[in-house]
């Protein structure tokens, strides 16, 4: 798998989402809306929901989803320690087959953190 930067992923995701939505049926638009609404503040804080989404994405081995939720976790103020614990839960649930995705997740988190931020 070729490495792409988080910024490249985010740009491509935005462009492709717009393509989908420009020609989407009502059902597709409703699903996109439901997805967005699911991660809003509620009984669980948005940051918790994003970590849940990240763990599910790791277990399902969806690199695009992992990258998306990593960005949202960063936006929601998830700390390095919280991220590492969440990824640990995903690893235990998903098993060793998730390790390549875990590696890429850590690399992406470091990219999102920038050169001045150290991760554990």
C-alpha positions, 0 to 999 in steps of 0.5 A: 500500500502506497503511503499518502499524507493525511492532508492528501487523504482529507483533500481527496475525501472532501472531493469524492464526498462532493462527487457522491453528494452531487449525484446522490439519491435521497437514501444516500444523502440520509445515510451521510446525514445519519453518519454525521449526526451519530458523532455529535455531542449527546449522552456521550461526548463527541470525543468518546464517540470518535474514539469508538469510531476509531476502534471500530475502524481499526477492527474492521481494518478500514484505513480511510475510516481510521484516518478520518477518525484520527483527524476527528480525534485530534480535533476533539482534543484526544490526548496521545495517552487516550489514543494509545489506550483506544488503539490498544482496545482495538488491537485486543478485539481485532487481533494481530491482523490489525497490526499493519493498520495500527502502524499506519494509524500511529504514523498518521497520528504523528503527522497530525500532531506535527513535528513539535508534538511528541507521541508515546 
